[in-house]
Amino acid sequence: KQMLDFATGQVQKYLSGMNGNTLLTGGTGIGKSHLSVAMAKALNEGFKEKGEPKRVLFVNLTEIIKRIKEGWNYGGGASLTEFEAVKLLQSVDFLIIDDLGAKNATIKAKSDWEQDFLFDVLNNRKNTIINTNLTGQELKQVYNERNYSRILTGLEGNSFKAFGIKDKRYSINTLKGGGQ
């Protein structure tokens, strides 16, 4: 309920002219992605109603990076080049990045290439909504100082930490008879 209220409030702030990032952090399976999609839809519809349509894009950064790297591995047959991806991610009015820095078994810094890619995107943006299962300290370990600073842009009062909530996917699967 608190996370939903936060997300609704953030949409209202953006519709009222706020610039800056929004950050949702918390464990896996608690609804961050679901709420981020709902925020994208609400922003899209809200600005249309105001007669000020905006470009809103929801992306999983890990998937974008995989698509770019496929082109490296298979001799230039990329379905998405780095240049195209950066241009697209910079050009939208509201970018929603799903699962930033997806947590692996060990928390370690992203490659120089990934750091540069994220910097190129975030350095030229005003409004980015980010969700991640990394804590603030883990974000500092995974991303360099330049990127961490850009993730924090305008975050005062615009971040929500939801750790300690149980994974809802497990609960839903149990209710459906899919869990043990």
C-alpha positions as CSV (number, residue, x, y, z in Angstrom):
1,K,0.0,0.0,0.0
2,Q,2.8,2.4,0.9
3,M,4.7,1.6,-2.3
4,L,1.5,2.1,-4.4
5,D,0.9,5.5,-2.6
6,F,4.5,6.5,-3.3
7,A,4.2,5.6,-7.0
8,T,0.9,7.4,-7.4
9,G,2.4,10.5,-5.7
10,Q,5.4,10.4,-8.0
11,V,3.2,10.4,-11.1
12,Q,1.3,13.4,-9.7
13,K,4.7,15.2,-9.1
14,Y,5.7,14.6,-12.7
15,L,2.3,15.7,-14.1
16,S,2.8,18.9,-12.0
17,G,6.2,19.6,-13.6
18,M,8.7,17.9,-11.4
19,N,12.1,17.0,-13.0
20,G,14.4,14.4,-11.5
21,N,14.7,10.7,-11.0
22,T,12.5,8.3,-9.0
23,L,14.1,5.2,-7.4
24,L,12.2,2.1,-6.1
25,T,14.5,-0.3,-4.3
26,G,13.5,-3.6,-2.7
27,G,13.7,-7.4,-2.8
28,T,12.8,-9.6,-5.7
29,G,9.1,-10.2,-6.5
30,I,7.5,-7.4,-4.5
31,G,5.9,-5.6,-7.4
32,K,8.5,-2.9,-8.3
33,S,8.2,-3.8,-12.1
34,H,4.5,-4.0,-11.9
35,L,4.2,-0.5,-10.3
36,S,6.8,0.9,-12.8
37,V,4.6,-0.2,-15.7
38,A,1.6,1.3,-14.0
39,M,3.5,4.6,-13.6
40,A,4.4,4.5,-17.3
41,K,0.8,4.1,-18.2
42,A,-0.4,6.8,-15.8
43,L,2.2,9.2,-17.1
44,N,1.3,8.5,-20.7
45,E,-2.5,8.9,-20.0
46,G,-2.1,11.8,-17.7
47,F,0.0,13.9,-20.1
48,K,-2.4,13.0,-23.0
49,E,-5.4,14.3,-20.9
50,K,-3.5,17.5,-20.3
51,G,-3.0,17.9,-24.1
52,E,0.8,17.5,-23.6
53,P,1.6,14.0,-24.8
54,K,5.0,12.7,-23.7
55,R,7.1,9.8,-24.9
56,V,7.3,7.2,-22.1
57,L,9.5,4.0,-22.5
58,F,9.8,1.1,-20.1
59,V,13.0,-1.0,-20.6
60,N,14.9,-3.7,-19.0
61,L,18.5,-2.5,-19.3
62,T,19.9,-6.0,-19.1
63,E,17.9,-7.0,-22.1
64,I,19.0,-3.9,-24.1
65,I,22.6,-4.7,-23.3
66,K,22.2,-8.3,-24.4
67,R,20.7,-7.2,-27.7
68,I,23.6,-4.9,-28.3
69,K,26.2,-7.5,-27.4
70,E,24.5,-10.1,-29.8
71,G,25.7,-7.9,-32.6
72,W,29.2,-8.0,-31.4
73,N,29.2,-11.8,-31.2
74,Y,27.6,-12.5,-34.5
75,G,29.4,-10.2,-36.9
76,G,27.4,-7.1,-36.9
77,G,23.9,-8.5,-37.3
78,A,22.7,-6.6,-34.2
79,S,19.0,-6.0,-33.9
80,L,20.0,-2.9,-31.9
81,T,23.3,-1.0,-32.0
82,E,24.8,0.8,-29.1
83,F,24.3,4.1,-30.9
84,E,20.6,3.4,-31.6
85,A,20.0,2.3,-28.0
86,V,21.6,5.4,-26.5
87,K,19.8,7.7,-28.9
88,L,16.4,6.0,-28.1
89,L,17.0,5.9,-24.3
90,Q,18.0,9.6,-24.3
91,S,15.2,10.8,-26.5
92,V,12.1,9.8,-24.5
93,D,10.6,12.2,-22.0
94,F,10.2,9.5,-19.3
95,L,12.5,6.5,-19.2
96,I,11.6,3.6,-16.8
97,I,14.6,1.4,-16.2
98,D,13.5,-2.0,-14.9
99,D,15.8,-4.1,-12.7
100,L,18.9,-1.8,-12.8
101,G,22.1,-3.7,-12.0
102,A,20.2,-7.0,-11.7
103,K,21.8,-8.7,-8.7
104,N,23.9,-11.8,-9.3
105,A,25.3,-14.0,-6.6
106,T,28.2,-11.6,-6.1
107,I,28.0,-7.8,-6.1
108,K,30.7,-6.5,-8.4
109,A,31.3,-3.5,-10.5
110,K,29.9,-3.5,-14.0
111,S,32.3,-3.5,-16.9
112,D,33.8,-0.2,-18.2
113,W,31.6,-0.6,-21.3
114,E,28.4,-0.9,-19.3
115,Q,29.4,2.0,-17.1
116,D,30.0,4.2,-20.2
117,F,26.7,3.0,-21.8
118,L,24.7,3.9,-18.7
119,F,26.5,7.2,-18.3
120,D,25.7,8.2,-21.9
121,V,22.0,7.5,-21.2
122,L,21.7,9.1,-17.8
123,N,23.9,12.1,-18.4
124,N,21.4,13.4,-21.0
125,R,18.2,12.8,-19.2
126,K,15.9,14.8,-16.8
127,N,13.3,12.2,-15.8
128,T,14.2,8.6,-15.2
129,I,12.3,6.1,-13.0
130,I,14.5,3.3,-11.8
131,N,13.7,0.1,-10.0
132,T,16.3,-2.2,-8.6
133,N,16.8,-4.9,-6.0
134,L,20.1,-3.5,-5.1
135,T,20.5,-1.5,-1.9
136,G,22.1,2.0,-2.0
137,Q,25.4,0.6,-0.8
138,E,25.3,-2.2,-3.5
139,L,24.5,0.4,-6.2
140,K,27.7,2.2,-5.1
141,Q,29.6,-1.0,-5.6
142,V,28.1,-1.9,-8.9
143,Y,28.2,1.6,-10.5
144,N,31.1,4.1,-10.6
145,E,30.8,7.5,-8.9
146,R,29.7,9.3,-12.2
147,N,26.8,6.9,-12.7
148,Y,25.9,6.7,-9.0
149,S,25.7,10.5,-8.9
150,R,23.4,10.5,-12.0
151,I,21.2,7.8,-10.5
152,L,20.7,10.1,-7.4
153,T,19.7,13.2,-9.5
154,G,16.7,14.8,-7.9
155,L,16.1,11.9,-5.6
156,E,15.5,13.8,-2.4
157,G,11.9,12.8,-1.4
158,N,11.7,10.7,-4.6
159,S,12.9,7.3,-3.5
160,F,11.2,4.4,-1.8
161,K,13.0,1.5,0.0
162,A,10.9,-1.7,0.4
163,F,13.1,-4.3,1.9
164,G,11.7,-6.9,4.2
165,I,8.6,-7.6,2.1
166,K,8.1,-11.3,1.1
167,D,8.4,-12.3,-2.5
168,K,4.9,-12.1,-3.9
169,R,5.6,-14.5,-6.7
170,Y,6.0,-17.3,-4.3
171,S,2.8,-16.4,-2.5
172,I,0.8,-16.2,-5.8
173,N,2.2,-19.5,-7.0
174,T,1.3,-21.2,-3.7
175,L,-2.3,-19.8,-4.0
176,K,-2.5,-21.2,-7.6
177,G,-1.3,-24.6,-6.4
178,G,2.1,-24.2,-8.1
179,G,4.2,-24.0,-5.0
180,Q,5.1,-26.5,-2.3
